[in-house]
């Protein structure tokens, strides 16, 4: 899932939905117990269940919406909070809870513009990009000055690497949101299309971590900088940015997963496990635990791998195809099934093309000895001028020189 920070708070002064509604009611009443597992030590943390306290915090708001379903302000606040919980925890159930909250308003005539935007965000989280874009088009007609519309549009275009439309959407943010928001948005796009070094240096020079900035904006910008530094080959800088992001939002699932990927790539498996231990409830973090544990050939790793395999089976029973990229990584890095990993990675590549999507597709193709797939990716790399030091590619002189400058 791509990160979409909430712009609603400004920048420092500037047969499925019904089931989801039932699940939301259950979630407020109980927390699922972890699978039986005997830890190696009595003080081992089995799982951190942050959702319980978060749901408790939202309980008064939920009761307010339940008592008055026509309270639009409360409905929007509850749906937005649920989406933020799902984004931070990497838990798709909260997206379904948010959709259930919005459901009565989606039947209204006309549908309020903020409802369209939040519903589009929920659909984007589920990789239903055409449906999300259709709602954003309607929202844009109602309120062309809403920055969340343009940021969500930019995110979807970026996922598809539709550079022209993504840049235009980012540019609108300079007028509707904030220059830093627009610059972070543009830098992310340009860094994947031949301007990695310059995008990184520009954003690094402009950004000053300030506690007065909204936390979501700080974490978004810091993780963008970390991603660029990593692709430039500067793991030390990337690590500093990831740690800064986690100081702002210690439980942010996106930052935890990305930092764990860096640690795993550097064969720092125990550090990755220490970072994520106890967060098995989040599928994307459980995957990293399974990979790191597998590399160490540990009993805990086998346990995590079985948990993740069970969740894949459950997702397949539900027809959930959102996390195909993660399933491809599991097939390649834990199950060591390169043909299956390649099939999943190719399927994922057809819908989104972020750095993580490219990495798993490239590595699965190489592991499977699939020269035709490697050729397809090399042609894409040549056309986009994409640069990434984490890939086993011939050195590109511009990126190498810019990486040296960036480390100075």
N, C-alpha and C positions, 0 to 999 in steps of 0.2 A: 504494500500500500504506500502511495506517495503521500508525503506530508503536505497538508494544506492548512496553514495557520489561519486562525480565526481573526478576521479584520473587523469584526463587529464592535470590538472594544476600542478601536482606534489604535494609534501608535504613540501613546503618551501625549494625548491632547489632540492629536490629529484623527386461495387456500393457505400464503406465507406470512402476511402481515397479521392475520388473526392468530396464527400459531405464535408469532413473536410477541403479541400482546399477552398471551397466556404465559410465555416464558418470562416476560418482564414481571408479572405478578409473582411467579414462583421465585424469581431471583431476589425479590425483596423479602421473601419469607425464609429462604434457606440458602446455604452455600454448599456446593457439591463437595463430597469427601474425596480425598486423593486416592488413587489406586493403591492396593496393599503393597507395601514395600518395606523391607527390613534394612534400615540404614546401617552403615558401618560403625557409627558412633552415636551415643545417646543425644548429643547436642547438634546433630545434623538437622538443618532446616529442610523440611520436606516441601513446603510450599508457602509462598507469601500471598495472602488473599487480601489484596487492597480493595477489591471491589465491594466488600461488605461495608467498610466505612464510607466509601464513596456513595453507595446507594443509600446509606443512612442519612448522609448529608443532603441528598436530593429528596428524601421522603416528604418533607413539608411541601416542596414544590410539586411533587407528584400528587399529593392530596389536594392541593389547590386546583390542579388541572382536572383531577377526577371530580371535584365538586362543581367545577364550572368549565366544561369542555370548550366554551366559547371565549375563554380568556386567552386571547392570542399572545399577549406578551409572556404569560407564564408558559404557554405551550412552546413558544420559540426558545425560551430559556432552558426548558427541560430537554428539548430535542437537541439543542446545541451542546448542552452539558453531557448528554449521553454519547453524542458523536465524539466529543473530546475524550471521554473515558475510553471509548473503543479505540481511538487513535493512539492514546498513550499506552494502553494495555495490549494493543494488538489483538483485540478480542472482537470478532465480527458480530457477536450477539448484541453488542450495544448499538450497532448500526441498525439491526432489526428492531430493537427497542425504540430507537429514535423514529424510525419509519412508522411504527405503531402509534407513537405519540402524535405524529403529523397526519395520520390517516383521516380523521374527520375533516381537517382543513383541505386535504387534497380533493375532497368531494364538494367543496364550496364553489360558488359561482359569484364573482371570479375568485380564483385562488390567489391569496395574498403573495406579493413578490418575495418576501423573506421565506415563506413556506416553500416556494419553488426552488429557491437557492439551497435550502437545507436538504430538501428531497433530492436535488441533483447531486449534492455532496455525498449523500448516502448511496446513491446509485454509482457514483464514481468509485467509492470505496469497494463496491462489489464488482467493479470492472465492467459495468453496464454503460459504456461510454456514449454510444449514440443516444440512448434514452436520457442520460444526464445532460448531454449537449442540447437536446431538444427543449428540456426544461429551462436551461440557462438562456436559450434564445428567447423564450417567452419572458423570463425575468428581465432580460436586457431591454426588451421593448417597454416594460413597465417602469424600470428604473435604471437607465444607462449609467448612472453615476455610482452604482453599488460596487465597491471594490471587490467584494467577495465573488461577484459574478465573474469579474475579469481574472481574478486569481485562480478560480476553479477552472475557467476556460483555458488559461495558460497551462495549468497542470495537465489537463487532458491532452492538449496539443503536444505538450512536452513528452508525455508518455508515448505518443505516436511518432515523436521526433518530427512533427510538422513545424519546422523552424519558423517559417514566415508568419503563420498565424499565432504561434506561441509568442514570438517577439512583439507582435502588434498588441496582443493581450497584455503582456508585461508592460509595454510602454504606456498603456492607458492607466496603469496603476500610479504613475507619477502625477496624474491629474486627480485621481479619485481616492488615493490612499496616502502614499508617502514615498519620498525619493528612495529611501533605503529599501522599502518593500519592492519597488520597481527594479532597483539595481540588483537585489538578490535574485529576483525572478529572471532578469535578463542574463545575469552571470551564469546561472544554472543552465540556461539554454545555450549560450555562446560557448561555454566550456566544453560542451559535447559536440561542437561543430567547428573545430579548428582554432579556437581561441582559448584554449585551456589556461596557458600561462598568463596571458594578459587579463583574462577574467578573474583569475585567482588574485593576482597582484592588485588589481583595481578594487575588488571587494575587500581585500585585506587592509588596504590603505584607508578605505572609507569607513569601515566598520570599527566602532569602539564599543566594547561590551559595557553597557550602562544598565544598572539595575532599574532605572526609571523606564526603560523600554519594556513592552509587554513580553512576558516569558516566552510565549509562543514564537514571537518574532526573533528573539535572541537565539532560541534553540534551532529554529529553522536556518538562520544565517550561519551559526556555528557549525551545524552539520553540513551545510553546503561547502563551507571552507574546508572542513575535514575531508569531504569527498574529493574536492579538487586537489588538495595536498596529497592525498593517497594516490590519485591517478598521475600526479606529477612525480611520484616516487619518493615523497618526503613523509615517511611514516611517522617520524618524530613529531612533526608539526600536526599531522592528522590526529595523532594520539592526544596532543594538547587540546585541540579543538573539541574532540569527542569528550574529553574529561571536563572541559568547560561547560559543554552542553549538559552533561549529566549533573554538574553542580547546580545548574538552573532547574533541571527537571530530572531528579534521580531515577524515576520510574518510567521515563520515556522509552517505550518499546523500540521505536525506530533507532534512536541513538544507541541503545544497548545492543541491538542486533548488528548495527554497522560497526561498532567498536569491537564486538566479539568476532566479526568476520576478519577484521584487521589482525587480531590476536591469533586467530586460527591460521591465517595465511602465514604468519610469522612463526608458526609452530609453538606458540605460547599457550598450549592447551589448558594447562592448569589455571592460568590467569583468566582464560575465557570462562572456565567452569566457576571459578570464584566470583567472577562478575555476574554470572547468571543463576547461580545455584539458588534454589527456592522459588524460581519464577517459571516452573514447569507448566503452570496453567496457561501460559501464553504460547501458542503454537510456534510462532517464529523464533522464540527464545528456546523452546524445547528442542527445535531442530538443531540449533547451534550447540546445545548441551550434548545431543546425541552424536554430532560430528566430532566434537572435542573428546568426548568419552570413548568413541570408537577409535580415534587415533591413539589414545592411551591404552586401549584394550582393557578397559576397566569394567567391573560388574555394574557400576552405576551407568556407564555408557550403554551397556546392553539393556538395562532397564529403561533408559530414556529412549533408546531406539524402538523398543517394543511399544512404549507409550505413543510415540509418534506414528508408528505403523498403524496402531489402533485408531488414531485420529484420522489418518488418511482413509482408512476403511469406512469410518463413520461419515466423512465428508463425501465419499463416493456414493454411499447409500442415500445421502441427501441431495445428490446431484450438484454438489458444490464444486465449482471449477475455478474459484478465485485464486487459490494458492498453488497453481500448477508449477510456478517457478520453484517454490520451496520443495514441492514433491520431486521435481527433477534433481535438485541438490541432494535430497535424501537418497534417491535411487543411485546417484553417481558416487557420493562420498561415504555413504554408510552401507548400502546394499551392494555397491560396486556392480551395478547393472547398467553399463554404458548404453546399450541399445534403448532401454526404456527411458533412461535419462534424456537421451537425444530426442526421442519422440515427444516427450513432455516439454523439453526446452524449445523445440521447434513450434509446438502448438502455442506456447506462451509468447514466443517471438512474434507471432502473427497478430497479437493484440497490444503488446507494449514493448518498448525498446529503451529502457533505462540501462545504466551501466551494469546493474546486477543481472538483468536479462541477457545482455550480451555475454557476460562472463560465464554464466552457466551454459549457454548455447555453445560458445567457443570451446569450453573445456569438455563438454559432452561429445562434441564433434571430433575433437582430437582423441579422446579416449576410445571412441567407437571406430576410429580410423575412417571417418566419413569425409573423404576428400571433397565431395560435391558440396556438402554443407560448409566446409571451410572456405571453399571458393565463393559461395554466396556471401559469407560474412566478410571476407577480404574485399569483395566488391563494395559492400556497404561501408566498410571502414575507409576505403579509398574515396568514396563519394562524399562522405560526411567529414572526412579529415579528423575523425575521432582519435583521441590520444588516451592511453591508459597503460601506465607502467606495470600494473598487476597482471596484464596479459602477456603471454609468451609470444611477443611480436618483435620483428626487427626494430632496433632503436630508431627513433625519429629525431633527427638532429635538432629541429626547432624545440621540441618538447624537452629534450635533454638539456639544452642550453637554458631554457626558461626555468627548468627545475633547479639548476644551479643558482640562477639569479634569485629565485624565490626563497632559497635557503639562506641567502646572505642577510 
